[in-house]
Structure formats: C-alpha cells, structure tokens
Amino acid sequence: MTIARHNAGPRMSQAVVHGDTVYLAGQVASDPSAGVKGQTEQVLKKIDGLLATAGSSKSKLLSATVWLANMGTYDEMNAAWDAWVDPDNTPARATVEARLASPKYLVEIAIVAGR
C-alpha cells in the first residue's frame, strides 16, 4: 500500500493516508487568544480541511484523542464538539488532561478516520 503525506514539514505531516485510513496530527488553534470553546471550534475547522484534503470527512471518523490543558473546561470543549460531530457517526474518543506544547494552547485534537 502507498503512503501519502499532506502538509508535510521537517518534523511531521499534518495528515498521512495509508490505504483507506487517514491519520491527522494533533491540531491546535491558529488563534490561541480564544477560550476553550473558541479554540476547539478553530481546531475542528482545521480538521475538516485536513480530512477533505485526504479524501475523507467527519462522517468517517474512527477515533479522536482530545487533550485539555484543564479538565475543568471539559464542558466548554464538548459544546463545540457536540455542535460539530456527526451524531450518526460518532467516533471512539478519549479526553485527557495534559500539559500542551505551549501554555497558550487549551485544547489539542488528533483524529483517525476512514476514507
């Protein structure tokens, strides 16, 4: 099987396709001045774009890993997630609290999807 890399940089690719599986790198907000809900909305918009580039969509999500800088913001993140996720095709999901790459980031999401 071939491997296709999208938005590849020196450290990582933002999306990798192997067969009919799409792997997205962890995505963070472009404008980290927003709160958790706003950052989550930004991240989900980036995910939509990367999935489209890889020939997939949120209706084909297999799994999602969500990292929150503070688990106390779980409900805020879920407000954005619930408005975005396809209710007929929800993925397996884990949400954990973690120190992210920069304190300005409040949420990071990585996705695995089918094509």
Contacts in CASP RR format, 6 or more apart in sequence:
PFRMAT RR
TARGET T0000
AUTHOR 0000-0000-0000
METHOD contacts of the structure
MODEL  1
MTIARHNAGPRMSQAVVHGDTVYLAGQVASDPSAGVKGQTEQVLKKIDGL
LATAGSSKSKLLSATVWLANMGTYDEMNAAWDAWVDPDNTPARATVEARL
ASPKYLVEIAIVAGR
1 18 0 8 1.000
1 19 0 8 1.000
2 18 0 8 1.000
2 19 0 8 1.000
3 16 0 8 1.000
3 17 0 8 1.000
3 18 0 8 1.000
4 16 0 8 1.000
4 17 0 8 1.000
4 54 0 8 1.000
5 13 0 8 1.000
5 15 0 8 1.000
5 16 0 8 1.000
5 17 0 8 1.000
6 13 0 8 1.000
6 14 0 8 1.000
6 15 0 8 1.000
6 16 0 8 1.000
6 17 0 8 1.000
6 50 0 8 1.000
6 53 0 8 1.000
6 54 0 8 1.000
7 13 0 8 1.000
7 14 0 8 1.000
7 15 0 8 1.000
7 50 0 8 1.000
7 53 0 8 1.000
8 14 0 8 1.000
12 25 0 8 1.000
13 25 0 8 1.000
14 24 0 8 1.000
14 25 0 8 1.000
14 27 0 8 1.000
14 50 0 8 1.000
15 22 0 8 1.000
15 23 0 8 1.000
15 24 0 8 1.000
15 25 0 8 1.000
15 50 0 8 1.000
15 51 0 8 1.000
15 53 0 8 1.000
15 54 0 8 1.000
16 22 0 8 1.000
16 23 0 8 1.000
17 23 0 8 1.000
17 54 0 8 1.000
17 55 0 8 1.000
17 115 0 8 1.000
19 115 0 8 1.000
20 114 0 8 1.000
20 115 0 8 1.000
21 62 0 8 1.000
21 112 0 8 1.000
21 113 0 8 1.000
21 114 0 8 1.000
21 115 0 8 1.000
22 51 0 8 1.000
22 54 0 8 1.000
22 55 0 8 1.000
22 56 0 8 1.000
22 60 0 8 1.000
22 111 0 8 1.000
22 112 0 8 1.000
22 113 0 8 1.000
22 114 0 8 1.000
22 115 0 8 1.000
23 111 0 8 1.000
23 112 0 8 1.000
24 47 0 8 1.000
24 50 0 8 1.000
24 51 0 8 1.000
24 54 0 8 1.000
24 110 0 8 1.000
24 111 0 8 1.000
24 112 0 8 1.000
24 113 0 8 1.000
25 110 0 8 1.000
26 65 0 8 1.000
26 108 0 8 1.000
26 109 0 8 1.000
26 110 0 8 1.000
26 111 0 8 1.000
27 43 0 8 1.000
27 46 0 8 1.000
27 47 0 8 1.000
27 50 0 8 1.000
27 108 0 8 1.000
27 109 0 8 1.000
27 110 0 8 1.000
27 111 0 8 1.000
28 39 0 8 1.000
28 43 0 8 1.000
28 100 0 8 1.000
28 101 0 8 1.000
28 105 0 8 1.000
28 107 0 8 1.000
28 108 0 8 1.000
29 38 0 8 1.000
29 39 0 8 1.000
29 42 0 8 1.000
29 43 0 8 1.000
29 105 0 8 1.000
29 106 0 8 1.000
29 107 0 8 1.000
30 42 0 8 1.000
30 46 0 8 1.000
31 39 0 8 1.000
31 42 0 8 1.000
32 39 0 8 1.000
32 102 0 8 1.000
32 104 0 8 1.000
32 105 0 8 1.000
32 106 0 8 1.000
33 104 0 8 1.000
34 41 0 8 1.000
34 42 0 8 1.000
35 76 0 8 1.000
35 106 0 8 1.000
36 68 0 8 1.000
36 73 0 8 1.000
36 76 0 8 1.000
36 77 0 8 1.000
36 106 0 8 1.000
36 107 0 8 1.000
37 76 0 8 1.000
37 77 0 8 1.000
37 79 0 8 1.000
37 80 0 8 1.000
38 80 0 8 1.000
39 105 0 8 1.000
39 106 0 8 1.000
39 107 0 8 1.000
40 76 0 8 1.000
40 77 0 8 1.000
40 80 0 8 1.000
40 81 0 8 1.000
40 107 0 8 1.000
40 109 0 8 1.000
41 80 0 8 1.000
41 84 0 8 1.000
43 107 0 8 1.000
43 108 0 8 1.000
43 109 0 8 1.000
44 80 0 8 1.000
44 81 0 8 1.000
44 84 0 8 1.000
44 109 0 8 1.000
47 58 0 8 1.000
47 109 0 8 1.000
47 111 0 8 1.000
48 57 0 8 1.000
48 58 0 8 1.000
51 57 0 8 1.000
51 58 0 8 1.000
51 60 0 8 1.000
51 111 0 8 1.000
51 113 0 8 1.000
54 113 0 8 1.000
54 115 0 8 1.000
55 115 0 8 1.000
56 113 0 8 1.000
56 114 0 8 1.000
56 115 0 8 1.000
57 113 0 8 1.000
58 84 0 8 1.000
58 85 0 8 1.000
58 86 0 8 1.000
58 89 0 8 1.000
58 113 0 8 1.000
59 86 0 8 1.000
59 88 0 8 1.000
59 89 0 8 1.000
60 89 0 8 1.000
60 113 0 8 1.000
60 114 0 8 1.000
60 115 0 8 1.000
61 85 0 8 1.000
61 86 0 8 1.000
61 89 0 8 1.000
61 90 0 8 1.000
61 91 0 8 1.000
61 111 0 8 1.000
61 112 0 8 1.000
61 113 0 8 1.000
61 114 0 8 1.000
62 91 0 8 1.000
62 92 0 8 1.000
62 112 0 8 1.000
62 113 0 8 1.000
62 114 0 8 1.000
63 91 0 8 1.000
63 92 0 8 1.000
63 93 0 8 1.000
63 94 0 8 1.000
63 111 0 8 1.000
63 112 0 8 1.000
64 91 0 8 1.000
64 92 0 8 1.000
64 93 0 8 1.000
64 94 0 8 1.000
64 109 0 8 1.000
64 110 0 8 1.000
64 111 0 8 1.000
64 112 0 8 1.000
65 93 0 8 1.000
65 94 0 8 1.000
65 95 0 8 1.000
65 96 0 8 1.000
65 109 0 8 1.000
65 110 0 8 1.000
66 77 0 8 1.000
66 81 0 8 1.000
66 93 0 8 1.000
66 94 0 8 1.000
66 95 0 8 1.000
66 96 0 8 1.000
66 107 0 8 1.000
66 108 0 8 1.000
66 109 0 8 1.000
67 95 0 8 1.000
67 96 0 8 1.000
67 97 0 8 1.000
67 98 0 8 1.000
67 100 0 8 1.000
67 107 0 8 1.000
67 108 0 8 1.000
67 109 0 8 1.000
68 74 0 8 1.000
68 77 0 8 1.000
68 95 0 8 1.000
68 96 0 8 1.000
68 97 0 8 1.000
68 98 0 8 1.000
68 106 0 8 1.000
68 107 0 8 1.000
69 97 0 8 1.000
69 98 0 8 1.000
69 99 0 8 1.000
69 100 0 8 1.000
69 103 0 8 1.000
69 105 0 8 1.000
69 106 0 8 1.000
69 107 0 8 1.000
70 97 0 8 1.000
70 106 0 8 1.000
71 95 0 8 1.000
71 96 0 8 1.000
71 97 0 8 1.000
73 106 0 8 1.000
73 107 0 8 1.000
74 95 0 8 1.000
77 95 0 8 1.000
77 107 0 8 1.000
85 91 0 8 1.000
91 111 0 8 1.000
91 112 0 8 1.000
91 113 0 8 1.000
98 108 0 8 1.000
100 106 0 8 1.000
100 107 0 8 1.000
100 108 0 8 1.000
101 108 0 8 1.000
END
